[in-house]
Amino acid sequence: MTERLTFSTYAARLRDFIRQNSSGELTASNAEEQFQELATQLFGLQREGNPAYRTFCQARKVTAESVADWRSIPAVATAAFKEFEVTSLPEAERTRVFHSSGTTGERPSRHFHNAESLAIYEASLLPWFETHVGARGLRFIMLTPTAEQAPHSSLAHMFDAVGRKFAAADTFFMGRVEGDGSWTLDLERTVELLREAITVKRPVRLLGTAFSFVHLLDYLAEVGERLHLPIGSRVLETGGYKGRSRSLPKAELHSLITQWLGVAAQNIVCEYGMSELSSQAYDREVLSAERGVQRRVFQFPPWARVQVVSPETGREVGEGETGLIRVFDLANVRSVMAIQTEDLGIRRGSGFELIGRATLAEPRGCSLMSV
Amino acid sequence: MNLPNYFLADLPPEAVLTGTMIEETCQALKRNRETYMVQRTTASLIRLLSGTAENWLEADYPFRKYALEQGPKETGFSAATLAAGLDGFFRELTGENLQALLVQDIGHLQRLDSPVASTAEQKLQRAALASGPEFLVHITAGRIPNPTFMSIVLGVLTRSAQFVKCSSGATFLPRLFAHSLYAADPKLGACLEVASWRGGSAHLETALFKEADCVTATGSDETLAAIRRQVPARTRFLAYGHRVSFAYITQEALSGFSPKKIVAAAAADVVAWDQVGCLSPHVIYVENGGAISPELFAEQLAGELGRREQAEPRGELPAESAAVIASKRAFYEIRAAHSPETRHWCSENSTAWTVIYEADPMFQLSCLNRFIYVKGVGNLTEALQSADSVRGSVSTVGLAATEEKSTELVTQLGHWGVTRVCPLGRMQSPPLTWRHDGRPSLGDLVTWTDWEQ
C-alpha cells in the first residue's frame, strides 16, 4: 500500500535522498532513477498545489501525466516571483519570505517559506556547503548582517544556518543594515578579527558578497595593511554588485583577495545561489583540456540539476556552448522546482561556467535602453 | 573585393593608432580640402552624390554586392534587411532631394557658392552666403549606417574636410560608402577619413577635437557629456542623444482603410533594420473601438511578422541579446497565463520576432530585434500620458489616421515634444530633408555671412 503523497511525505523522501547522496551510498544509475522519481512527484504536487504554477502549466497544456522526464518539467522565470506569489503555502502558513536583492526601485522577487521548507533548505544547504567550504570548529566571519537584522535576505539566512551548524560559538556577522536598507560593513572590527586569527594561527572562513569584499579590499588598500590569513583559511564569495560598490571582473577580485588577504585562488570558492532557489552551486577551479586554462565550473548538489538552454530554441545546448541557466532544484518544495534564470553560462559537463546576467549591454543605435 | 588602404579603417585590426597619426591625418585632410574641395560648386557636388547613389542602387555595383555579401557577417543584419535599408537611403539621395534640402535649410541653391538672395531677401535688399566648417568631425554610434552616410553627405555639401569616427565594430558600411565616393572622385575622397576606436581614447580624441571646427556626435547622454567636455569651447558641438519612437493607429484608420495594409505597414517598421534604430517603434498604440481590436491587430501583426521573416530574416543575435528576448518572453508567458489582458506571440524555435499585447497602455521599452508591444488606448491623450517616462526623448511617431484627424493629432504630438510624424510603415526611412531631432541638419552646420546691400 502506498501512502498518499503530500509535501511532507515528499520532504521526508527528499531528506533520505540527500542523506544517501551525502553518504555516498548511491550508484549513478540509482541516483538518476531516484532524482527522476522525486522530480516527477514534486512536479505533480506543485502543479496541483501551487496556484500560480498550475495556471502556468494549464496555459502550456502540461498535465501531471504528460511529464515523464524531469527535463520536460516547465520552468518558471525568476521574474515571475516579482509579480506572482509562486508558492503552495497559504498566506497564513508563510512564516518567512526571502526577497531578491534587486536594484533600488525594482520590485523584488518573493520566495515564501514555512518552518518545514526552511528545514529542507538547510538540509540541502549544509552537506554541499561542507563539501566545498566548511570545516567544523573554525572561526566564521560573515560580511553580512545577521539573519535577524536582514530577515528577507536568503544569503543572511544561509550564513546564519552555516554558522549555527559549524561554528556556533565562533561566528561573527560584520554587516549592518542602514536606515535606507543598504548594508554596510564594520571594517575595523572585521580586520581586528582577521588579525586575531592570524596571531593565534587559526584558519578562518570569510564569507561575503562580491561587493562586501570590494569594500574590505579597498579599506585594506587605503590603510595599507596586507593580511596573510592562516593556512587552511578559505574565502567564499557570492553574488554580484548591483551598484553597491565598483564592480570588478571576477579574476581581478580574486587576485586582490590573494594580494590583500593572502588567500590563494584555489582557496577562494564562489557560490551561485538566489532567493528563488533552495540549493546552491559552488565552483572549483578546474584545469581544462586546453592546457593551462583554469576554469571555474559550478556544480549543484546531486539533488539539483542544471541545464544550459539555448535562448533561441529553448533546447539544451551542447558541451562548451553558451545558454541560459535552468535549475531543477528538488529542495524548492513549496515554490517551484524548475527555475529559469536570466543568467548566461557555458555548459561544462554536469556543471556550468557562469558568464552572468544577460543585459542589454550594447547601446544599440539610438535606443534608450537605460531609461 | 580587395579594398585599397585609403582610410584608417582599412588598416589591419592589429594596427595601433596614435595621437600623432591623427594629427597628421587632420593636417592632410585640411590641405586636401583647400586644394580639392573649396572651389567645387554645389551643382557638381550634387551630381557626384546623386550619381554615387544611383550606382548603389544597381544590383551589380561592386560596393553594393560586397556590402550584401559580407554585410551579414560584418553587421549582423541579413542581406535582405541590408538591401532594404540601403535602398531606402540611396533612393532618397537624388539631385532633386538634395536641392530641396538646400532650399529648406539655407534658403537658396547657390547659398554655399556665393552671396545670393531669395525673392524675399531681394525685397529687403539683402543677400547672404553660407560657409561650412573647414574641418568637420563626426562621432557616430550604433549599427545602422544611414545616419553616418547622411553626416558624410552633409559634409560633402558644405565642402568640409571630414573625419568620421565610428564605434568599434561598426565601420564596415561607412567605410564602403567612403570608398564609393573615393572611387567616383578620388580628390574628394582624399578630404574624407573613416576610423574607429573605443570611445574615450583620450590621446586620439584630444588630437582630433583640437583640429575640429565642428563636431557632431550621436550617443547616450553620458557619452555626449563626455565628448562635450573634451571639445574645445569655441568648437561647434552638435549632439544627437538617444531617442525612442512609437506608432499610433486610430480607430477610424482601422475601420476605414484596409486593416491588412496597416498591419503590413506596422510590420515593415518592426522589420526595418531589425528595429534597432532610434526611429524604430518600441510600442504600437492601437485605439480601441475600431473594426479590429488592438488584440486582434496584435495577432495579425504576429502573422505578418512570421511571413516577413521568410523573406527578410532577422540577423543572427549574440547570445546576450537572444537571452534578453528569451527572458522577457518567459515573463510575459506567465503574465499571459494569468490574465487575458496580456497575450504573446513568438516565433518558434528562434527569437526572430515577438509580439506582446497588453491592455495596459503604459509605455514599455522594447528589447528590440523585432520584439514589439501592441497596446490598446482610448485616445492619443491617454497614450501620451502613458508615455510620460520618455517624454522629451521621442523622435518619431508612425501614424495611421484619417486625413481629417491627422492635423489635430500631429499638433498634439508636436506640442508634447515629438519631432517627427510620418506615415506608418516609413518610420525607418526619413526623407533627406528630415530635421534630425527637430533641428535643421544642414542649417546647423553652416555659418552665415549676411550682406546688407
HADDOCK unambig.tbl for C-alpha pairs under 7 A between the chains (distance, minus, plus):
assign (segid A and resid 55 and name CA) (segid B and resid 337 and name CA) 6.13 0.50 0.50
assign (segid A and resid 55 and name CA) (segid B and resid 338 and name CA) 6.51 0.50 0.50
assign (segid A and resid 56 and name CA) (segid B and resid 334 and name CA) 5.81 0.50 0.50
assign (segid A and resid 56 and name CA) (segid B and resid 337 and name CA) 5.46 0.50 0.50
assign (segid A and resid 59 and name CA) (segid B and resid 337 and name CA) 5.42 0.50 0.50
assign (segid A and resid 77 and name CA) (segid B and resid 330 and name CA) 5.75 0.50 0.50
assign (segid A and resid 77 and name CA) (segid B and resid 331 and name CA) 5.95 0.50 0.50
assign (segid A and resid 79 and name CA) (segid B and resid 331 and name CA) 6.02 0.50 0.50
assign (segid A and resid 80 and name CA) (segid B and resid 331 and name CA) 5.97 0.50 0.50
assign (segid A and resid 80 and name CA) (segid B and resid 334 and name CA) 6.85 0.50 0.50
assign (segid A and resid 311 and name CA) (segid B and resid 322 and name CA) 5.60 0.50 0.50
assign (segid A and resid 311 and name CA) (segid B and resid 323 and name CA) 5.03 0.50 0.50
assign (segid A and resid 311 and name CA) (segid B and resid 326 and name CA) 5.39 0.50 0.50
assign (segid A and resid 312 and name CA) (segid B and resid 322 and name CA) 6.33 0.50 0.50
assign (segid A and resid 312 and name CA) (segid B and resid 349 and name CA) 6.04 0.50 0.50
assign (segid A and resid 312 and name CA) (segid B and resid 350 and name CA) 4.27 0.50 0.50
assign (segid A and resid 312 and name CA) (segid B and resid 351 and name CA) 5.23 0.50 0.50
assign (segid A and resid 313 and name CA) (segid B and resid 349 and name CA) 4.15 0.50 0.50
assign (segid A and resid 313 and name CA) (segid B and resid 350 and name CA) 5.26 0.50 0.50
assign (segid A and resid 323 and name CA) (segid B and resid 319 and name CA) 6.90 0.50 0.50
assign (segid A and resid 324 and name CA) (segid B and resid 323 and name CA) 6.71 0.50 0.50
assign (segid A and resid 342 and name CA) (segid B and resid 327 and name CA) 6.03 0.50 0.50
assign (segid A and resid 358 and name CA) (segid B and resid 320 and name CA) 5.17 0.50 0.50
assign (segid A and resid 358 and name CA) (segid B and resid 323 and name CA) 6.07 0.50 0.50
assign (segid A and resid 358 and name CA) (segid B and resid 324 and name CA) 5.91 0.50 0.50
assign (segid A and resid 359 and name CA) (segid B and resid 320 and name CA) 6.71 0.50 0.50
assign (segid A and resid 359 and name CA) (segid B and resid 324 and name CA) 6.40 0.50 0.50
assign (segid A and resid 360 and name CA) (segid B and resid 321 and name CA) 6.56 0.50 0.50
assign (segid A and resid 364 and name CA) (segid B and resid 142 and name CA) 5.24 0.50 0.50
assign (segid A and resid 364 and name CA) (segid B and resid 143 and name CA) 6.96 0.50 0.50
assign (segid A and resid 364 and name CA) (segid B and resid 276 and name CA) 6.08 0.50 0.50
assign (segid A and resid 365 and name CA) (segid B and resid 141 and name CA) 6.01 0.50 0.50
assign (segid A and resid 365 and name CA) (segid B and resid 142 and name CA) 3.63 0.50 0.50
assign (segid A and resid 365 and name CA) (segid B and resid 143 and name CA) 5.90 0.50 0.50
assign (segid A and resid 365 and name CA) (segid B and resid 144 and name CA) 6.57 0.50 0.50
assign (segid A and resid 365 and name CA) (segid B and resid 276 and name CA) 6.09 0.50 0.50
assign (segid A and resid 365 and name CA) (segid B and resid 277 and name CA) 4.93 0.50 0.50
assign (segid A and resid 365 and name CA) (segid B and resid 278 and name CA) 6.23 0.50 0.50
assign (segid A and resid 366 and name CA) (segid B and resid 142 and name CA) 6.81 0.50 0.50
assign (segid A and resid 366 and name CA) (segid B and resid 219 and name CA) 6.62 0.50 0.50
assign (segid A and resid 366 and name CA) (segid B and resid 242 and name CA) 4.29 0.50 0.50
assign (segid A and resid 366 and name CA) (segid B and resid 243 and name CA) 5.47 0.50 0.50
assign (segid A and resid 366 and name CA) (segid B and resid 277 and name CA) 5.67 0.50 0.50
assign (segid A and resid 366 and name CA) (segid B and resid 278 and name CA) 4.37 0.50 0.50
assign (segid A and resid 367 and name CA) (segid B and resid 242 and name CA) 5.61 0.50 0.50
assign (segid A and resid 367 and name CA) (segid B and resid 243 and name CA) 5.67 0.50 0.50
assign (segid A and resid 367 and name CA) (segid B and resid 244 and name CA) 5.64 0.50 0.50
assign (segid A and resid 367 and name CA) (segid B and resid 277 and name CA) 6.31 0.50 0.50
assign (segid A and resid 367 and name CA) (segid B and resid 278 and name CA) 5.07 0.50 0.50
assign (segid A and resid 368 and name CA) (segid B and resid 242 and name CA) 5.53 0.50 0.50
assign (segid A and resid 368 and name CA) (segid B and resid 243 and name CA) 6.03 0.50 0.50
assign (segid A and resid 368 and name CA) (segid B and resid 244 and name CA) 6.28 0.50 0.50
